[in-house]
Amino acid sequence: MVQIARSTFVAGSQDAGTVPWEGGQMSRTHWDKTFTGDLAGTSAVEAVMLGLDDGGPSIYVGIERIDGTLHGRAGSFVLLHTATHHDSGGLAQWVVAPGSGTGELTGLSGTAQILPGHEFTLTYELEP
């Protein structure tokens, strides 16, 4: 059965740095988040961002491990982040990494959205 969890998050400490890259501006960032709501807990994010010099798309990829409770079930899971943005528009996806659920979140699958105001929605299924 598909379920929807709604939460908000606050970004905490951040560590960022540039990465040598020919043809664009690349950076690596690590930051922490705290979630409240249907998903409550903490996460750590590792992300790489690239803006191409030739007017091509901006690219973002990240890995986020979330530890906490989801509708009262304790465990952890990993979200894979991908996004691109170009003059003609953009595409962003947050997907639960298959097989990444632990504890009471073993068997978790789904997708997430980050909305304005640091609102977070996770549409998910949990294997019985």
Rosetta blueprint (number, residue, H / E / L):
1 M L
2 V L
3 Q E
4 I E
5 A E
6 R E
7 S E
8 T E
9 F E
10 V E
11 A E
12 G E
13 S E
14 Q E
15 D E
16 A E
17 G E
18 T E
19 V E
20 P L
21 W L
22 E L
23 G L
24 G E
25 Q E
26 M E
27 S E
28 R E
29 T E
30 H E
31 W E
32 D E
33 K E
34 T E
35 F E
36 T E
37 G E
38 D L
39 L E
40 A E
41 G E
42 T E
43 S E
44 A E
45 V E
46 E E
47 A E
48 V E
49 M E
50 L E
51 G E
52 L E
53 D L
54 D L
55 G L
56 G L
57 P L
58 S E
59 I E
60 Y E
61 V E
62 G E
63 I E
64 E E
65 R E
66 I E
67 D E
68 G E
69 T E
70 L E
71 H L
72 G L
73 R E
74 A E
75 G E
76 S E
77 F E
78 V E
79 L E
80 L E
81 H E
82 T E
83 A E
84 T E
85 H E
86 H E
87 D L
88 S L
89 G E
90 G E
91 L E
92 A E
93 Q E
94 W E
95 V E
96 V E
97 A L
98 P L
99 G L
100 S L
101 G L
102 T L
103 G H
104 E H
105 L H
106 T L
107 G L
108 L E
109 S E
110 G E
111 T E
112 A E
113 Q E
114 I E
115 L E
116 P L
117 G L
118 H L
119 E E
120 F E
121 T E
122 L E
123 T E
124 Y E
125 E E
126 L E
127 E L
128 P L
